[in-house]
Amino acid sequence: MQTILIATDKPFAKVAVNGIREIVQNAGFELKLLEKYTSKEQLLDAVKDVDAIIVRSDILDEQVLHAAGKLKIAVRAGAGYDNIDLKAATEKGIVVMNTPGQNANAVAELAFGLMIFLNRNFYNGSSGVELRGKTLGIHAYGNIGRIVGLIAKGMGMDVYAFDPYRDKIVIENDGIKYVPDARELYSKCQYVSVNLPANKETKESINFDLLNLMPEGATLVNTARKEIVHEASLLKMFAERKDFRYITDVAPDCEAQIKTDYANRYYGTVKKQGAQTEEANINAGLAAARQIVNFLTKGDKTFQVN
């Protein structure tokens, strides 16, 4: 019997685990759980004899993948997958997948929660500003970006989007204004929601030259990955643009300095919270289980990322 492991130091909700177990057992497979583990050694031991693994933000590096002698597939329950060593997985013949779209609504709603929280001065009782009538740019129009756009339109914002991999017609059919390059997007928009993955092309791509194009009231919203923002540029923006604000659920390494010098223009959540809703938790976990079953029984590689 093939075995599927759920390895999560931040466990799925009980209802999600029960749903995963039902999918796995109905397919004739065994389910193993490793939850709230406290050491890498526990993970290394747990992966030794499993055929498939589901993780969240857990690190599957070269050491872990080489310890997993029988592993055929690893699925990240979420959109980002930079916590999995794709090179090592490929060398071992392990298929890696993510579950795109399952957390999209949760992340999009968080972006607006952060914007409203900042605009109302952290609810300290002072007068704030509204989002209605403001310009919003969407940098990367994927599953998350599209929902961000739809919410923004509903709130009365003027919405633009840039995505070199998305057809102009797809964006415009959603009632969003298409722009052909990132510089134009940033120059037009007071708010920019960044939804980029972290890869060789995107890491540190959000830099001072790009950010400084933004008009008065520049606010960067990052619910993606900290690595995509060039931190020296971030500090320079704070120092040179008194109107610049930054909100994120992926704290930069320089967060302590920002909090000390620019506390009224910054907010970062205590941990990454984009997917931290009951619905996203369930959706991503069930999707991961179905993808594993489809791969093991039918060879379906639809969501493979390596």
N, C-alpha and C positions, 0 to 999 in steps of 0.2 A: 504493500500500500504506500502511495506517495504521501509525503508529509509537507504541510504548509505551516510556516512559522509566522506569527505576528510578533515582531520585536519593537516595542515602543516604550521609551522611558517616560513619554507623556501618553498614557493609555487612551485608546478609543473609549467612547462612552459604552456602557454596558449593552445598550440596545444595538450598537454597531457591531460589537463583538459577537453578540447572539446572531445577528444577521449574517455575518461572515461565516460563523460556524455552520449555519444552516446551508449556505451556498456550498461550502467545502464538503460537508458530509453528504449532502444530496448527490454530489458528483463522485462519491466513493473515496474521498481522500480523508486524511487525518489532520486535525488542527492542533498545533502547539502554541502556547502563549509564553512570552517573556515580557512582563510588564514592570515598569518602575525599577528597572535594573540599575545598579549603582556602580558597576565596573565593566570595563571592556572585556575582561576575562569571562564574565557571565555571557556576554554576547558571543564571544569566540567559541565557548562551549556549546551554546544553544544551536549554532548554525552548522555544526559538524555533519549531521545526518539528515538535513532537510532538502527537499527538492525545490521549494519556493519560499520566498520571504516577502512580507509586507512591512514596510517601515513608514514612519512619518518624517521627522527631521533627524532621525538616527543616522549615524555615520557608518557607511559601508565602504571602508577604505580597502586598500590592497591586502592588508593583513586579514581582515575579516573575510573578504572574498576568497582568499586562498585557503582559509580554514574551512570554508564551506565546500567540502569535496564533492557533494552530489548536486549542488545548486544549479538549477536550470534557468530560473527567472527570479528577478527582484523587482518589486513594484513599489514606487514611492507614492503613497496616498496623498496626492497634492500635485500642484503644477510644476514647481521647481524641483530639480533633481541633482543639484550641485553637491549634495551630501553623499552621492554615490560615485565612486571612481569608475568612470565609463571605460577608460583605457584598460584597467585591470579586468573589468568584467568582460570586455570584448576579447581580450587575450585568453580568458578561461572559457569562452563560448557561452557566457551567461547573458541572457536577454534582459535588458533593463527597460522598464516602462514607467510612465507617470499616469496620472488620472486627470487630464486636462478638462477644465470647466467645472469640476465638482465643487471647488471652493470659490468660484468666481463671484457669486453674489455676495458671499460673506466678505470678501476682500473689498469689493466695490462699496458696500455699505460702510465698512470701516473707514475708507477714504473720506466719505462725507461726514462721518462722525468726527474725525480728526479736524476737518476743515471748519465745521460748525463750532467745535470746542475751542479752537484757536481764535476764530472770529468773534466769539463771545468772551474773549479774554479769560478763558479757563473758568467761566461762570463765577467771576470774583465780584460781581455786582456792578461793574462799570459798564458804560455804553459800548456796544460792539458794532460790527458791520454785518450786512446780509450778503448772501451768495447771489441772489437774484440780480440779473443785469450785468454780472461780472463775466469775464472771458475765461474759459477753461480749455486747456490743451491736453489732449490725450496722447501720450508718447508710447506707442504700441497698442494697436487696436485688435487685440485678441479677445478671448472670452471675457476677461476682466474689463478691458478697455471698453468693450461694447456696452456692458452694463453700466459702467461709469458714465458713458455718454447718454444713455437713456435716462438715468437718474438726473443728470445735470439738466437735460432738456426739460424734464418735469419740474425742476426747481427754477426754471426761467433763466438759465445761464446761456451764454453765447458759446457754442461748443465747436472746437476744431480738433482734428486728429491727423497724426502722421504715423505711417507704418509702411516701410518699403516692401513688405511682404504681403500687403493687403491691397486688393484691387480698389481703385478709386470709387468704382460704382457701388461696391459693398458698403463703403463708408457713407457715401452720399445717399444711398437708399434708406439709411437709418436717420436721415435728416441732420447729419453731421457734416460740417464744412471740411473738405479735404485740403491739406496743404502738402506740397511736394517734398519738403525737406525739414529737418529738425530746426534749423536756424529760423525759418519763417514761423514755425510753431511757437517757439519761445519768444520771438519778437512781438507776436500778436497777443499773448495770453498772460493774464495776471496770475492765474493758477495753472500749474502743470502737474498732472497725475502721471507718474512714471510706472509703467507696467512691464518693463524689460526683463528678460532672463539674464542671468550672469554668465557671460561667455567671453571668449577672446575679443570679440568685436565690441561688446558693451561695457566691459569693466573699465571704470574711471572715465567713461565717455561723457558723463554729465559734468562738465568743467566750467571754469569761470567764464571763458569766452562765450559759452552757450547761455549760462545763467544770466550773465550781465546784459543780454539782449532783452530780457523781460521788462515790461513796462512798470511803472510805479505800482507798488502793492504786490511785488513779486513773491509768490508762495509756491514752494516745491513740496509736492506730496509724494512720498516714496513708500509704497507698500510692497515693493519688490525685493531687492537685495541691496545691502549696504555697499557692496563692491562696485556698483555701477556709478556711484557718486565719487568724484575725486575730492578727497577730504581737505587738501590744502586749498582748493578752490572754494569749498564750502566755507572755510574760515575766512577766506578773503572776501567772499560775498557778505558775510555778516559784518566784517570790519568796514567795508567800503560802501555798502548799501544799507542805510539805516532802515529802509523799508522792507528788507528781505526777511522772509520767515521760512522755517523748515519744519515739517511735521512728518513723522515716520513711525513704523512699527519694527524697524530694523536699525537699532541705535548705531551711530558711527563710532569708530574708535576714539574720536576726539570729543565725545559727548560731554565729558566732565568739564572741559574747557568751555564748550558752548553754554552749558548750564550756568557756569560761573559768570561769563561775560555777556550772554545774550538770552537770559532765561525767559524774558517776556516775548521772545520771538521764536521760541522753539518748544516742541513737545515730542517726546518719544515714549512709546509704551514700554512697560517694564520687561516685556518679552514679545516675540513675534506673535501677533494675534489675528492675522488676516483670516486664518481658517478656524479660529476658535469660536465656532458656533455649533450648536447641537446638530443643525441640519448639514453643515459642511462636513462635520466629523463623521456622520452616518453615510452621507453620499460618497465621500472619497473611499471610505473603508469598504463599502459594498462594491463599488466600481473596481477596486483593486482585486477583490476576491473573484469577481466575474471574469476579469481579464486573465487572471492566473488559470482559472478553470478552462477558459476558452483556449488558452495557449497549450496547456497540458493535454487537452482532449482533442483539439482540432488544429493545433499549430498556428493559431491566430496571433499575428504579430502587429496588429493594427496600431498600437500605441508605443511601439518600440522607439527608443531615443538613442540607442547606440549602434 
